[in-house]
Amino acid sequence: MDQGMKKILIIGGDSFIAGQFIKKYVSTDSITCYSRRPTGYEKEIVVKAFRDMPVEAFSGFDAVINFAAIVHRPEVKDQELYDDVNYRMACLLAQKAKQAGVRQFVQMSTIAVFGCASRISETTPERPQTYYGSSKLKADKELVAMSDREFKTAIIRPPMAYGGGMAPGNMLRLIRLVNKHIPLPFGSARNSRDFINVKNLVEFIHLAVEKEVEGVFYPTDKVPYSTRNVIEEISRQLGVHTINLPSPSIFLKLVEKVRPDLYQKLWGDVVIDRQLALSAIGYEPRYTLEDGIREMVESFKRQK
């Protein structure tokens, strides 16, 4: 093994972002992953429960990256379930890593810890509005407290990731919506939202491991976009003409009152302070919205 090659243990290797990370860095690092479902990766260990991994499983690794989580699902209304996986299990895994002599633990978190904040800076209060965000925040705080000279914890809080083929989530829903060839109500959407191309995200994670950093990080694409920008780019990549109608203010007020979560995702602002986002470890995003949506649309067309 090359002297400079990192030994990385990935937990949750069957998650989308972990798969993208492994695909990009399998040739440059010694990566072992623990998954709950087999993905076909050669150095993969399938287990029923990550919490049952013995301390010995962490020995000999430079860094552990924890991708395992229960993501936000509106139908799941059990705070204990979110806390058990996203908070208690994450802290247990970090404790085992520390005990085994691992030098760095990287935790994948979320900007959902800020709830409905439209501007995120160093002074923005953390006020999660969902069980998912709340459980992630509890883990973040405890993991930061575990950091010391011998054991560094890095918390990564990205906005919505897209690209890399069929990234699950709202971007894929928008592609399906545009493909229906129906008029859409985003003509007056001049909002500003940060996203991150998953290729930018995995490069950021890898740089965080390379530099063995600690602290809380907010990687994003270079610039934010409006929902209208996103719809227009999807339409261009699909090769369809989309009629984007302006939304009457009374309609928007109704949506904001009845479905504030939906309003926030489609018409609200979520912008991370540029200094906070881009200069933390010297990473410059290389991939754009156009790149990511092109990949997603190509995958969408193939699956159709």
Disulfide bonds with the S-S distance in Angstrom:
none
